[in-house]
Amino acid sequence: RHCTSRSRSLPRNTPKDKMGRDEEDDRRDRKEKKEKKKRRSASSESAERSREREKRRRKQQQEVVNKNRKDGGGGMGGQSMFWDGFQWVPRADTGVANDVNASRKNRRLYLGNLPYHLGVTEDSFSKQLYETMRDRGMCNDPNQNPVLHVWFARDKGANYGFCEVASTEETDRALQLDGMLVLGVPISIKRPNDAVSPAGMIGGVPVGMQMPGQGGMLALPAATISATSPIIRIDEILKVDGKTSDDDFNDVKEDMTEGCGAHGKLLLVAIIKPHHAHGNASLKPGDAYLHCATTDDATKIMRAMGHRKYDGRQIMMTSFEESKFNSEIRPLF
């Protein structure tokens, strides 16, 4: 009798209980399907934004091509385009008379008496030269840095370098800045003595520049850039104003992830927003920080993308101290 009493007290699986569990399973399945659909929708919206950005860049590039054609650059007509990681640009074609490579010799400048001992860098010099040219009305477009590349010789005892400017007109104007003070030291800005010779390669890089008075050719390579930290800081990748929306920040983040991530592993892409910089003078809205997996990944990204332009403006990439990133930037994201 005691055993029978215990067996009566045990719960039994009734049809009603089973129906309840089936309904709960159905609700769970519907919820999971809804979440999957939501994720697919978000992915689709992201892809659509990417396509729209690509269309805008194609249109902007075509306007540049059309402008060059009107200015007499008819050789660019029908030239194929390629994606450089951030935007569509004309594909180099040495058979085209008006190819950008054909005018490179006339768009280069020799830089002498560089104050290495005071800490001048390629990035800081590029920024100073651009700002000086802009303030003196020497830029074709004041909102666009005409300094495409800067290379400093790193040999022992060397204090010279070269830079490449976007147009021959801006190069001619930059010559007027000979004697410009950099960290209080007057530097020389002159034309290099280019020797006419077939295109060659030095260290796997196209022949670039020659030091005045010397016969040896020196390259203008991005390969000389080496990161000192796995953190890359990009100066004001986005111009932030009252009309800047979250979508604008998300677009830039996606571009950085896709463009830079193709050359090195990225752990985090952080874009500084106005509320991040509020009360912190060291942060600037629009700056981007790329946390790479290793310093080697950072070097690969800087070499591949550091000389390119984004949204029509020259990208300014520099290494950023990892400990400072972990203490000041990382906690914000």
C-alpha positions in Angstrom: 0.0 0.0 0.0 2.9 2.3 0.8 4.5 1.7 -2.6 1.2 2.3 -4.4 0.8 5.6 -2.5 4.3 6.7 -3.7 3.6 5.7 -7.3 0.4 7.8 -7.2 2.4 10.9 -6.0 4.8 10.7 -9.0 4.1 13.2 -11.9 2.8 11.7 -15.1 3.3 13.0 -18.6 -0.2 13.8 -19.7 -1.1 14.7 -23.3 -1.7 18.2 -22.0 1.9 18.5 -20.8 3.2 17.2 -24.1 1.1 19.7 -26.0 2.6 22.5 -23.8 6.1 21.4 -24.6 5.4 21.2 -28.3 4.0 24.8 -28.2 7.1 26.0 -26.4 9.4 24.3 -29.0 7.4 25.9 -31.8 7.8 29.4 -30.1 11.5 28.8 -29.8 11.8 27.8 -33.4 9.8 30.8 -34.6 12.0 33.1 -32.4 15.2 31.6 -33.9 13.9 32.0 -37.5 13.0 35.6 -36.7 16.5 36.3 -35.4 18.1 34.7 -38.4 15.9 36.7 -40.7 16.9 39.9 -38.8 20.6 39.1 -39.2 20.1 38.4 -42.9 18.3 41.7 -43.2 21.1 43.6 -41.4 23.7 41.9 -43.6 21.7 42.8 -46.7 21.5 46.4 -45.6 25.2 46.5 -45.1 25.8 45.1 -48.5 23.5 47.7 -50.0 25.3 50.5 -48.3 28.6 49.1 -49.7 27.1 49.1 -53.2 25.9 52.6 -52.8 29.3 53.8 -51.7 30.9 52.0 -54.6 28.5 53.7 -57.0 29.3 57.1 -55.5 33.0 56.5 -55.9 32.6 55.3 -59.4 30.7 58.5 -60.2 33.4 60.7 -58.5 36.2 58.9 -60.4 34.4 59.3 -63.7 34.0 63.0 -63.0 37.8 63.2 -62.5 38.4 61.3 -65.8 36.0 63.6 -67.6 37.7 66.7 -66.2 41.1 65.4 -67.3 39.7 64.8 -70.8 38.4 68.4 -71.0 41.7 69.7 -69.8 43.5 67.9 -72.7 44.0 64.6 -71.0 42.2 62.7 -73.7 44.5 59.7 -73.3 42.6 58.7 -70.2 39.4 58.1 -72.1 38.3 54.4 -71.9 41.0 53.6 -69.3 40.1 50.7 -67.1 39.6 51.2 -63.4 40.6 49.1 -60.4 39.7 49.0 -56.7 42.6 50.2 -54.6 41.0 49.1 -51.3 39.1 52.3 -50.7 38.1 53.7 -54.1 38.1 53.2 -57.8 41.1 54.7 -59.6 42.5 54.6 -63.2 44.6 51.5 -63.9 48.2 52.4 -64.7 49.0 51.9 -68.4 52.5 52.8 -69.5 51.3 52.8 -73.1 49.1 55.9 -72.5 50.8 59.2 -73.1 49.0 61.0 -70.3 49.5 58.2 -67.8 50.4 59.5 -64.3 53.7 57.7 -64.4 54.7 59.8 -67.4 54.7 63.0 -65.4 56.2 61.5 -62.2 59.6 62.8 -63.0 58.3 66.4 -63.0 56.3 65.9 -59.8 59.2 64.9 -57.5 61.1 67.0 -55.1 64.4 66.5 -53.3 64.4 67.3 -49.6 67.7 68.2 -47.8 68.9 69.0 -44.3 66.1 67.1 -42.7 66.3 67.3 -38.8 66.1 63.6 -38.0 67.7 64.4 -34.6 64.6 66.5 -33.7 62.2 63.7 -34.5 60.8 64.7 -38.0 59.0 61.8 -39.7 57.5 61.2 -43.1 54.0 61.7 -41.8 54.7 64.9 -39.9 56.6 66.4 -42.8 53.8 65.5 -45.2 51.3 67.2 -42.9 53.4 70.3 -42.5 54.1 70.7 -46.2 50.4 70.3 -47.0 49.3 72.8 -44.4 51.9 75.3 -45.5 50.9 75.0 -49.2 47.2 75.2 -48.2 47.7 78.3 -46.1 49.6 80.0 -49.0 47.0 79.1 -51.6 49.3 76.7 -53.4 46.9 73.7 -53.5 44.6 73.0 -56.4 42.1 71.8 -53.9 42.7 73.2 -50.4 40.8 70.2 -48.9 43.1 67.6 -50.4 46.7 66.9 -49.5 48.7 67.1 -52.7 51.7 65.3 -51.1 51.3 61.7 -52.3 54.4 60.1 -50.9 57.3 61.1 -48.6 60.4 59.0 -48.3 63.4 59.7 -45.9 66.8 58.0 -46.3 67.6 56.1 -43.2 71.3 55.4 -43.9 73.7 56.4 -41.1 74.6 60.1 -41.5 71.9 60.7 -44.1 69.5 63.7 -43.8 67.8 63.8 -47.1 64.6 62.4 -48.7 62.2 62.8 -51.5 58.5 63.5 -52.0 56.0 63.2 -54.8 53.3 65.8 -55.4 50.0 65.3 -57.1 50.4 67.7 -60.0 53.2 69.5 -61.9 51.6 72.9 -61.1 51.6 72.2 -57.3 55.2 70.9 -57.6 56.3 74.2 -59.2 54.6 76.1 -56.4 56.2 73.9 -53.7 59.7 74.9 -55.0 58.9 78.4 -53.6 59.0 76.8 -50.1 62.8 76.1 -50.3 64.2 77.1 -46.9 60.9 76.2 -45.1 61.5 75.7 -41.3 60.8 72.2 -40.0 61.2 72.0 -36.2 63.1 75.3 -36.5 65.6 74.0 -39.1 65.6 75.4 -42.7 65.3 72.5 -45.2 66.1 72.4 -48.9 63.3 71.8 -51.4 64.7 71.3 -54.9 64.2 69.3 -58.1 66.1 66.0 -58.2 68.6 65.4 -61.0 66.7 62.6 -62.8 68.6 60.5 -65.3 66.7 59.2 -68.3 66.8 55.4 -68.2 64.5 52.4 -68.8 62.2 51.6 -65.9 63.8 49.2 -63.5 63.4 47.8 -60.1 65.4 48.2 -56.9 64.7 45.7 -54.1 61.4 44.7 -55.9 60.2 48.4 -56.0 60.0 50.5 -59.2 62.8 52.9 -59.6 61.8 56.2 -58.2 64.2 59.0 -57.4 67.8 60.1 -57.7 69.7 62.3 -55.3 71.1 65.5 -56.9 74.6 65.0 -58.2 74.6 61.2 -57.9 74.1 58.6 -60.6 72.4 55.9 -58.4 68.6 55.7 -58.5 66.7 55.6 -55.2 63.2 54.2 -54.9 60.3 55.9 -53.3 59.0 52.7 -51.6 56.2 52.2 -49.1 58.3 49.2 -48.1 60.5 51.4 -45.9 57.5 51.9 -43.6 57.6 49.8 -40.4 55.1 49.8 -37.6 56.4 50.0 -34.1 53.1 48.8 -32.5 50.1 46.6 -33.4 48.0 49.8 -33.1 47.5 52.1 -36.1 46.1 55.6 -35.7 44.5 57.2 -38.8 44.2 61.0 -38.5 40.7 62.3 -39.1 39.6 59.6 -41.5 36.1 61.1 -41.2 35.3 64.8 -41.3 32.8 65.1 -38.4 30.2 67.9 -38.2 26.6 68.3 -37.1 25.3 66.3 -40.0 27.5 63.3 -39.4 25.3 60.3 -38.6 25.9 56.8 -37.1 25.6 55.4 -40.6 28.5 57.6 -41.7 30.6 56.1 -38.8 29.5 52.6 -39.7 30.3 53.1 -43.4 33.9 54.2 -42.5 34.3 51.3 -40.1 33.2 48.8 -42.8 35.5 50.4 -45.3 38.5 50.1 -42.9 37.6 46.5 -42.1 37.3 45.5 -45.7 40.1 47.6 -47.2 42.8 47.3 -44.4 41.7 43.8 -43.3 42.6 42.5 -46.7 46.3 43.1 -45.9 46.6 42.2 -42.3 44.5 40.6 -39.5 42.4 43.2 -37.6 41.1 42.6 -34.0 39.2 45.9 -33.7 38.4 49.0 -35.7 37.5 52.0 -33.5 36.2 55.3 -34.8 36.2 58.2 -32.3 32.7 59.8 -32.0 31.9 63.2 -30.5 30.7 61.7 -27.2 34.0 59.7 -26.9 36.0 62.9 -27.1 33.8 64.9 -24.8 35.9 66.0 -21.9 39.0 64.3 -23.3 41.2 66.8 -25.2 43.6 64.0 -26.4 40.8 62.4 -28.6 39.6 63.8 -31.8 36.2 62.9 -33.5 36.8 61.2 -36.8 40.1 59.6 -35.8 40.4 55.8 -36.4 42.3 53.3 -34.4 43.1 49.9 -35.9 44.0 47.1 -33.5 46.0 44.6 -35.5 46.8 41.0 -34.4 50.6 41.7 -34.5 53.0 44.5 -35.3 53.8 42.7 -38.5 50.2 42.9 -39.6 50.2 46.6 -38.8 53.3 47.0 -41.0 51.6 45.2 -43.9 48.6 47.4 -43.6 50.6 50.6 -43.4 52.7 49.7 -46.5 49.7 48.7 -48.5 47.2 51.4 -47.6 49.1 54.3 -46.0 49.9 56.1 -49.3 46.3 55.9 -50.6 43.4 58.4 -50.3 40.0 58.0 -48.7 37.1 60.1 -49.7 39.5 62.3 -51.7 41.9 63.0 -48.8 45.3 61.5 -48.2 45.4 58.9 -45.4 47.7 59.7 -42.5 48.7 56.5 -40.7 51.0 56.3 -37.7 51.8 53.8 -35.0 50.2 54.3 -31.7 51.4 53.1 -28.3 49.6 49.9 -27.4 49.6 50.5 -23.6 48.0 53.9 -24.2 45.4 52.4 -26.5 44.5 49.7 -24.0 44.1 52.3 -21.2 42.4 55.2 -23.0 40.8 53.9 -26.3 39.9 50.3 -25.8 37.6 50.9 -22.8 35.4 53.2 -24.9 34.4 50.4 -27.3 
